Amino acid sequence: MYEDSLIVNGPLLLISGQVANLESGVPETIEEQVDVVLDKISAILRHNGVDVSKIAKMTFYLTDRAYIPALIERVKPFMNGTKPVMTLLLVAGLIDPAYKVEIDLFVSL
C-alpha cells in the first residue's frame, strides 16, 4: 500500500489538509468522512490535471486508533495500485472536534 522511499522529479503540488466539511455539516461516521475527504482530493487532483498515480506522499491524521481499518478499507481502492510514501498520525484532536480524519498530500507534476 505504500513505499519506504520515493524520488520525485519536477514541480510539486502541495495539497493542504482536507477534512470532511460540507455545507450540510460534518458527516458522523469515519467511513463517510474518509469518503468526503477522498472526493475532495479527487477534485483537487482533477483541477490540477493529475490523477492518483502522481501522489508522492500522503499524511493521515486520525483522532482514534479504531478508525485505521475504515481508513485503509477506503484508501486502498482509491489509490488504484499507486504506492506513495505515507505517514499515519494519531492526534488528540483536529481543528473541529467533529472531524475524525484529515489528509494532506504532495503530488508530483
Secondary structure, DSSP 4 states (H G I P E B T S, - for coil): --BS-----S-EEEEEEE---BTTB--SSHHHHHHHHHHHHHHHHHHTT--GGGEEEEEEEES-GGGHHHHHHHHHHHHTT---EEEEEE-S--SSTT--EEEEEEEE-
